[in-house]
Amino acid sequence: TYKIYINNLQINLYHLPGKGTNIGTLSKILKKEVSYSAKSFFSNINSISTKKIEVVITQNIEPMKIEINTPQNISCDSNSPSGKNVLENIFDSFLINNKDIPEDFRTSLINEMEPNTI
């Protein structure tokens, strides 16, 4: 299994009206098109440690920067009932569950990433 350490990661986030967010779109593409070899690699990652993460929201004329400097550890278990992959765990930790990210972005991400139950 792999333990990943991330220092100085920047996540650029933007929202396209009527289309969703770039991160939600990326997540959908990866869920559909991930190869079996990539799946096996992602399933072997059991933790991610971070030191400095910066989220940049480029929606506005003046980009909004949100720094996440608190070290975090994310445990990953692809066999868990949620079945979330590594990227989904990162998105959950740094974007969806981050109250510093504007509500409209977080709501859009939640709607894009959760399976449609209708």
C-alpha positions as CSV (number, residue, x, y, z in Angstrom):
1,T,0.0,0.0,0.0
2,Y,1.0,3.6,-0.5
3,K,1.1,6.6,1.8
4,I,1.1,9.9,0.0
5,Y,2.6,13.1,1.4
6,I,1.5,16.3,-0.3
7,N,3.2,19.7,0.4
8,N,2.2,22.8,-1.5
9,L,-0.8,21.6,-3.5
10,Q,-3.0,24.2,-5.3
11,I,-6.6,23.4,-6.3
12,N,-8.2,25.8,-8.8
13,L,-11.9,25.8,-8.5
14,Y,-14.4,27.5,-10.8
15,H,-18.1,27.2,-11.6
16,L,-19.7,27.3,-15.0
17,P,-23.4,28.3,-14.7
18,G,-25.6,25.4,-16.0
19,K,-22.6,23.1,-16.3
20,G,-21.2,22.7,-12.7
21,T,-17.7,22.9,-11.4
22,N,-14.4,21.9,-12.9
23,I,-13.8,19.6,-10.0
24,G,-17.2,17.9,-10.3
25,T,-16.7,17.4,-14.0
26,L,-13.2,15.9,-13.4
27,S,-14.6,13.5,-10.8
28,K,-17.4,12.3,-13.2
29,I,-14.8,11.7,-16.0
30,L,-12.5,9.8,-13.7
31,K,-15.4,7.6,-12.5
32,K,-16.3,6.7,-16.0
33,E,-13.0,6.4,-17.7
34,V,-10.5,5.2,-15.1
35,S,-8.5,2.2,-16.3
36,Y,-8.2,-1.0,-14.4
37,S,-4.5,-0.3,-13.7
38,A,-5.4,3.1,-12.3
39,K,-8.1,1.6,-10.2
40,S,-5.6,-0.9,-8.7
41,F,-3.2,1.9,-8.0
42,F,-5.8,4.1,-6.3
43,S,-7.1,1.1,-4.3
44,N,-3.6,0.7,-2.8
45,I,-3.4,4.2,-1.3
46,N,-4.3,4.0,2.3
47,S,-3.5,7.5,3.5
48,I,-2.7,11.0,2.4
49,S,-0.8,13.5,4.6
50,T,-0.9,17.2,3.7
51,K,1.0,20.2,4.9
52,K,-0.1,23.2,2.8
53,I,-3.1,23.3,0.5
54,E,-4.3,26.4,-1.3
55,V,-7.7,26.5,-2.9
56,V,-8.0,29.3,-5.5
57,I,-11.5,30.2,-6.7
58,T,-11.1,31.9,-10.1
59,Q,-14.8,32.7,-10.6
60,N,-14.5,36.4,-9.8
61,I,-12.4,39.1,-11.3
62,E,-10.1,39.0,-8.3
63,P,-9.3,35.3,-7.5
64,M,-10.1,34.3,-3.9
65,K,-7.4,32.3,-2.2
66,I,-8.1,30.1,0.8
67,E,-5.0,28.5,2.5
68,I,-5.3,25.3,4.4
69,N,-2.1,25.2,6.4
70,T,-3.2,22.8,9.1
71,P,-1.6,19.5,8.5
72,Q,-4.2,16.8,7.8
73,N,-4.3,13.1,7.5
74,I,-6.8,11.5,5.2
75,S,-7.4,7.7,5.6
76,C,-8.5,6.0,2.4
77,D,-10.2,2.7,2.1
78,S,-11.6,1.8,-1.3
79,N,-13.3,-1.2,0.3
80,S,-15.3,1.0,2.6
81,P,-19.1,1.1,2.2
82,S,-18.8,4.6,0.7
83,G,-16.4,3.3,-2.0
84,K,-14.8,6.7,-2.4
85,N,-11.6,7.0,-4.3
86,V,-8.6,9.1,-3.3
87,L,-9.6,12.2,-5.2
88,E,-13.1,12.1,-3.7
89,N,-11.6,11.9,-0.3
90,I,-9.4,14.9,-1.1
91,F,-12.4,16.8,-2.5
92,D,-14.5,16.0,0.6
93,S,-11.8,17.1,3.0
94,F,-10.6,20.3,1.4
95,L,-13.6,21.5,-0.5
96,I,-17.0,20.1,0.5
97,N,-16.4,20.0,4.2
98,N,-14.4,23.3,4.2
99,K,-16.7,26.1,5.5
100,D,-14.3,28.7,4.0
101,I,-15.4,27.7,0.5
102,P,-18.5,29.6,-0.5
103,E,-21.8,27.7,0.0
104,D,-22.8,27.8,-3.7
105,F,-19.6,26.0,-4.8
106,R,-19.9,23.4,-2.0
107,T,-23.6,22.7,-2.9
108,S,-22.7,22.4,-6.6
109,L,-19.9,19.9,-5.8
110,I,-22.2,17.8,-3.6
111,N,-24.9,17.7,-6.3
112,E,-22.3,16.7,-8.9
113,M,-20.4,14.1,-7.0
114,E,-23.3,12.2,-5.2
115,P,-25.1,9.6,-7.3
116,N,-28.5,10.6,-8.5
117,T,-31.1,8.7,-6.4
118,I,-34.2,9.8,-8.4
